[in-house]
Amino acid sequence: MARAYANVAMKSLGTIARVGKSEAARVAAAQALLDRGYGKPKQVHQHGGGADGDGPIVVRVIYGEDD
């Protein structure tokens, strides 16, 4: 049933992204549109430290679809 409102919801998000009253609302709407259009960014966590947990932690964020 919720999918029946998808078109209306996307149009509403587009309107808010363009002319929302606050910057926070515009950013949130734009992010929601991007997440739905391209998918949420995939996050890969790599731990570069030793067994004791000391050392650098590297976090890579990968955007896009699997190839």
N, C-alpha and C positions, 0 to 999 in steps of 0.2 A: 504494500500500500504506500509506503514512503516513497518509492520510486516514481509514483504518479506525480509527485511534487518536485521532482529533480529539476525540471526545466525552470519552474518558478524560483526555486532556491538558487540556481545558478545565476539567473537574471538579477535576483536580489543581491547576491554577493557582488556581481559586476557593478551594480549601481552604487553599493556602499564603497567598493574599491575606488570608484571614480569620484564620488561626491559626498562621501561620508563626513559627518560633522567633526570627527576628530582624526588625528593622524593614526592613533592606535586602532581605530575601527577600520580605516582604509588599509593599514598594513595587515591586520588580521584577515580581512576579506580577501586581499590579494594573495596571502599565503594559502588560504583555503582553496582558492581557485587553482593555484599552481600545484598544490598537493593532489587535487582531483584530476588535473589535466596531465601531469607528468609523474605522479606518484611521489610519495615522501622520499627524501634522500635516504639512501642506505648508509648505515654507519658501520664501519669496521673498527673494532677495538684491538689494538696490538699492545702487548705489554713487553717492554724491552728490558725490564729490570731483572735482577738475579732472583734466586730462590727466596731470599729474605724480603723481597718486595721493594728493595731500594733500586733506584735508577729511574730513567725517564719512562714516561708513558706516552705513547704516540697514538693519537686518534685521527683517523682519516675519514672524511665524509665523502662518499662517492655518490654523485648524482647520475641519474639516467637509468635506463633499463639494462637488464642482463643481455650481453651479446653472446 
